[in-house]
């Protein structure tokens, strides 16, 4: 306790120097709070666009392999009691919708050009909840009574030169191995925000797809939840309550297990944040070491006197660590506060910052700073840890001064 | 009773490539209740001698015993505890803790000894009265005069009731009358409490208060006078 009060007074001895040290920590922590908020917002945006672009929160299939190779051979994995599973899922309060889906690859041809596409077929009345991030940029959305009509993703329409009202021919393998072909009318062109999806996705209603493929059930049930945070707990419930009950085995995957791109971006930003954090903290550490070593030097005689009076080495070390603790606390709190104020100013006054399209994205976006309580605690602890760490060397130096020499020091 | 005993003590300082001998095989005994003055020109080894007795510096050769304890064989931790319990240090340049008030500076050695707050307060108030600083007890060192500062330093050195007080030119920075007042205080303690004092000084006036004066030159005792 004594060290803390003595240390508190000591840090105000050379106010200008303390202010410089505090400013270094403050700016460093503020930068980290802002960057952390930016990463959080960006990842959150990517997460929601991933989920609401057709991935859903949880996907159920009859086998693990479906998630890797199912699109090329959906017929092997068809549910046998799909209705029973859907009604059980619908009974969970966290579940918003259960969307049966079949996805298959097909060749789509106009009069001149053709290309391989991925057809996603869901009931039209449920499409909006699953694909809420899909934007119709031309034409219209599918309606419940639409049959043999499709929406093309923008990249697909450009590749094969399709316009609204055009008729396309779709060819694909059906359940019994034969090749089927059908004429489809293009009613809309859409974008999903992710370039990768925009270049291959085609949407149609589920009854048409089932008729075309000659199937009576689907290989995939997509669950959309009320909130993304429920994903983990609902996955747990499904795995525990459903397995073994139905005749077929059940494989459940959460959205983040299926979103490779999201995982990559998350990993990328995570690493970036670590590197920036490391560099900023290194600068802060050296600033603190520098000022504290200076203060040890200035207080050499005083340390000598304290030691001559019978103060133990450990108490000198504690004194300097306590000074580091105070500096970290003051710098950390002011840095976090400043970061939060700056975030809220940019969010509310300037309406965010425009970010041009990142790699793989179709469009730029307006970025906000989504700071959380985790940001606050993490950065506060970081400031404390770094300051204490930085004070170790000066503390050790001070404690090991030779007393007689320290007292002679001018 | 022997308080300090030095046997054939040598000490030299290295400064770059030159070595300066500070103590040249000095032997000395200090008895309880003595008040000894050390005189001699600068560099004659006064401060070194005091540092060795206080366990804040160590001899190159020879033995230093304080209360029959060989200081060389004690750990840093033991030495710190020994200084806190047995010794009182007074420095020429006061060496008060600038961020602490006069009261807190005097209280500090009692905190080191782990004495309870109430008892600390009683003893500090008593000592403040004894050195005549009650009126300025809440002032920090930079708000005190030189004489007041040295009285704080003396209060700090004496508050634990040390058996041996080591003072390096305690009146060197003070005017004549303040210096005298401080010496009177020490003399009183020496007579009442049998506290042993050893003082290094240049000042013949200070020496006149001592029971015994040792004259040092080139790290050796060259003359001894009874006061």
Interface residues (C-beta under 8 A of the other chain):
Chain A: X2 X6 X9 X10 X13 X301 X302 X304 X305 X306 X307 X308 X309 X310 X311 X312 X313 X402 X403 X404 X407 X408
Chain B: X47 X48 X51 X54 X56 X57 X76 X77 X80 X81 X82 X83 X84 X85 X87 X89 X91 X93 X95 X96 X97 X98 X99 X100 X108 X109 X111 X112 X156
